Amino acid sequence: MTEFTPPATEEALARLSMPMADAMRTQRAVRRLHETPVDLELIYELLELGLKAPTSSNSQDWCFVVVTGREQKERLAKLYRPLYRAFSPMERRAAAGDERELRRIAPGQWQAEHFADIPVFVVPCYRRNLKHHSVGWPQISVSSFYGSVYPAVQNLLLGCRAVGLGASLQTLPIWLMPIARRILGLPRDRVPVCIIPIGWAKGNYGPTTRPPIREVVHIDRFGNQPETGQA
Ligand SMILES: Cc1cc2nc3c(=O)[nH]c(=O)nc-3n(C[C@H](O)[C@H](O)[C@H](O)COP(=O)(O)O)c2cc1C
């Protein structure tokens, strides 16, 4: 384990006052993490900020499984490993010779290899609820369902960024959902939506690479992008 002294919880919480735009600009997937444990109180505080996010019909039907126990983490790693081992050679082959791409995929590989050593996993789950299915069209039901989870997840990611924790939003590690549910002891009506590995950051935060805003904004109707010369 690398020598690393995390900040005291009060000190970490004080960092939440960082300017919002700075947090947003520099929040990114940070996958290389110290093994040093993270105070559960800090995770509670960050999840509480997560809960300030909106939900469909104000349903607030989340639950968050916070995994810190070694045996549980080993089980999650065992679930992820076969998929990672199947997927990784393809990813490496596709990146061969491309230094930039190899640098991009390296943290994911590091993380997969050290999965069970990551201090905390948060698994946001949502309750499968008839309300979501009666909203109307299936696309809207799906949108309302997942859209009730991801705003809370983004709040959590921003909170992690501000206090100095590394985190990333992932779905692949819980790919075999029935097994993920069994590991987490979830009742039938709770759906695990993603998994967020969290620990003190080894890697750097942003800036992130995103397209220029005028390329992705359309005014009044799709295709109308006056400032890019498309109208
Ligand atoms: C819905 C969703 C699912 C994701 N699943 C995974 C995943 O399974 N594994 C992973 O390494 N990253 C996953 N990511 C993270 C993205 O790959 C990452 O946010 C993206 O590459 C941008 O990275 P950056 O914010 O560091 O620029 C997921 C992101 C989203 C929004």
Ligand as a Chemical Component Dictionary entry (heavy atoms), coordinates in Angstrom:
data_LIG
# 
_chem_comp.id                   LIG 
_chem_comp.type                 NON-POLYMER 
_chem_comp.pdbx_formal_charge   0 
_chem_comp.three_letter_code    LIG 
# 
loop_
_chem_comp_atom.comp_id 
_chem_comp_atom.atom_id 
_chem_comp_atom.alt_atom_id 
_chem_comp_atom.type_symbol 
_chem_comp_atom.charge 
_chem_comp_atom.model_Cartn_x 
_chem_comp_atom.model_Cartn_y 
_chem_comp_atom.model_Cartn_z 
_chem_comp_atom.pdbx_ordinal 
LIG C1  C1  C 0 -24.004 5.523  -18.158 1  
LIG C2  C2  C 0 -22.507 5.439  -18.032 2  
LIG C3  C3  C 0 -21.896 4.200  -17.918 3  
LIG C4  C4  C 0 -20.508 4.097  -17.764 4  
LIG N1  N1  N 0 -19.940 2.853  -17.597 5  
LIG C5  C5  C 0 -18.606 2.755  -17.431 6  
LIG C6  C6  C 0 -18.003 1.481  -17.223 7  
LIG O1  O1  O 0 -18.660 0.465  -17.165 8  
LIG N2  N2  N 0 -16.651 1.435  -17.059 9  
LIG C7  C7  C 0 -15.884 2.560  -17.078 10 
LIG O2  O2  O 0 -14.671 2.450  -16.940 11 
LIG N3  N3  N 0 -16.426 3.779  -17.278 12 
LIG C8  C8  C 0 -17.761 3.900  -17.455 13 
LIG N4  N4  N 0 -18.336 5.137  -17.627 14 
LIG C9  C9  C 0 -17.466 6.342  -17.549 15 
LIG C10 C10 C 0 -17.206 6.942  -18.896 16 
LIG O3  O3  O 0 -16.440 6.076  -19.673 17 
LIG C11 C11 C 0 -16.497 8.273  -18.660 18 
LIG O4  O4  O 0 -17.340 9.094  -17.907 19 
LIG C12 C12 C 0 -16.164 8.955  -19.958 20 
LIG O5  O5  O 0 -15.165 8.226  -20.596 21 
LIG C13 C13 C 0 -15.677 10.380 -19.754 22 
LIG O6  O6  O 0 -14.577 10.378 -18.919 23 
LIG P1  P1  P 0 -14.039 11.756 -18.313 24 
LIG O7  O7  O 0 -15.176 12.333 -17.541 25 
LIG O8  O8  O 0 -12.878 11.350 -17.459 26 
LIG O9  O9  O 0 -13.670 12.629 -19.448 27 
LIG C14 C14 C 0 -19.707 5.266  -17.764 28 
LIG C15 C15 C 0 -20.323 6.523  -17.884 29 
LIG C16 C16 C 0 -21.704 6.615  -18.005 30 
LIG C17 C17 C 0 -22.340 7.969  -18.110 31 
# 
loop_
_chem_comp_bond.comp_id 
_chem_comp_bond.atom_id_1 
_chem_comp_bond.atom_id_2 
_chem_comp_bond.value_order 
_chem_comp_bond.pdbx_ordinal 
LIG C1  C2  SING 1  
LIG C2  C3  SING 2  
LIG C2  C16 DOUB 3  
LIG C3  C4  DOUB 4  
LIG C4  N1  SING 5  
LIG C4  C14 SING 6  
LIG N1  C5  DOUB 7  
LIG C5  C6  SING 8  
LIG C5  C8  SING 9  
LIG C6  O1  DOUB 10 
LIG C6  N2  SING 11 
LIG N2  C7  SING 12 
LIG C7  O2  DOUB 13 
LIG C7  N3  SING 14 
LIG N3  C8  DOUB 15 
LIG C8  N4  SING 16 
LIG N4  C9  SING 17 
LIG N4  C14 SING 18 
LIG C9  C10 SING 19 
LIG C10 O3  SING 20 
LIG C10 C11 SING 21 
LIG C11 O4  SING 22 
LIG C11 C12 SING 23 
LIG C12 O5  SING 24 
LIG C12 C13 SING 25 
LIG C13 O6  SING 26 
LIG O6  P1  SING 27 
LIG P1  O7  DOUB 28 
LIG P1  O8  SING 29 
LIG P1  O9  SING 30 
LIG C14 C15 DOUB 31 
LIG C15 C16 SING 32 
LIG C16 C17 SING 33 
# 
